[in-house]
Amino acid sequence: MITLTDREWNKIRDQIKIDYADKPSIWLMRSVMRRELGFTTRSHEDWNQGQYRTIMYLDFYDDAAETMFRLKYL
């Protein structure tokens, strides 16, 4: 599992959209996201010091997929 701030996730998501421009449906179904990217996403909102912050969790199903993601996007 990787935890990202909203700003970090937006930057990575934009890069993934460029990399997978020929497959826009990748974001529509969790099963496709899991098969193509190796992870699914979860969003969590937290109240911290008087404001909401959004935290994005990336749940990986394979250690190799997580390693490749870290090498490519982080």
ZASE-310888 format. One line per 8 residues: number of its first residue (from 0); for each residue x, y, z of C-alpha. Coordinates in Angstrom, 1 decimal. Example, Ala and Ser with C-alpha at 12.3 -4.5 7.8 and 13.67 -1.06 7.14 Angstrom:
<nodes>
0	12.3:-4.5:7.8 ~ 13.7:-1.1:7.1;
</nodes>
This chain:
<nodes>
0	0.0:0.0:0.0 ~ 1.2:3.5:-0.9 ~ -0.2:6.6:0.8 ~ -0.3:9.8:-1.2 ~ -1.5:13.4:-0.6 ~ -4.0:14.8:-3.0 ~ -1.4:16.9:-4.8 ~ 1.0:13.9:-5.2;
8	-1.8:11.7:-6.6 ~ -3.0:14.3:-9.1 ~ 0.5:14.6:-10.5 ~ 0.9:10.8:-10.8 ~ -2.6:10.4:-12.2 ~ -1.9:12.9:-14.9 ~ 1.2:11.0:-15.9 ~ -0.7:7.7:-16.0;
16	-3.4:9.3:-18.2 ~ -0.6:10.3:-20.6 ~ 1.0:6.8:-20.5 ~ -2.4:5.0:-21.0 ~ -4.0:7.6:-23.4 ~ -5.2:4.8:-25.7 ~ -7.1:3.1:-22.8 ~ -9.3:5.7:-21.2;
24	-11.5:3.1:-19.6 ~ -8.7:2.2:-17.2 ~ -10.3:4.6:-14.6 ~ -13.9:3.3:-15.0 ~ -13.6:-0.2:-13.6 ~ -11.6:-1.4:-10.7 ~ -11.0:-4.8:-12.3 ~ -9.4:-3.1:-15.4;
32	-7.3:-0.8:-13.2 ~ -6.1:-3.8:-11.2 ~ -5.3:-5.8:-14.3 ~ -3.6:-3.0:-16.2 ~ -1.9:-1.0:-13.4 ~ -1.6:-3.6:-10.7 ~ -3.5:-1.5:-8.1 ~ -6.8:0.0:-7.1;
40	-7.4:3.3:-5.4 ~ -9.1:4.3:-2.2 ~ -9.8:7.9:-1.2 ~ -10.1:9.0:2.5 ~ -11.0:12.5:3.8 ~ -9.6:13.5:7.1 ~ -10.3:16.6:9.3 ~ -6.9:18.0:10.3;
48	-6.3:21.3:12.0 ~ -9.5:22.9:10.9 ~ -9.5:21.8:7.3 ~ -10.2:18.7:5.3 ~ -7.4:16.9:3.6 ~ -7.7:14.1:1.1 ~ -5.5:11.0:1.3 ~ -5.2:8.5:-1.5;
56	-4.3:4.9:-0.9 ~ -3.0:2.7:-3.7 ~ -3.7:-1.0:-2.9 ~ -1.3:-3.3:-4.8 ~ -2.0:-6.9:-5.4 ~ 1.5:-7.9:-6.5 ~ 4.9:-6.9:-5.0 ~ 6.4:-6.7:-8.5;
64	3.7:-4.2:-9.6 ~ 4.3:-2.0:-6.6 ~ 8.1:-2.0:-7.3 ~ 7.6:-1.1:-10.9 ~ 5.1:1.7:-9.9 ~ 7.7:3.1:-7.4 ~ 10.5:3.0:-10.0 ~ 8.3:4.7:-12.7;
72	6.3:7.3:-10.8 ~ 7.9:8.1:-7.5;
</nodes>
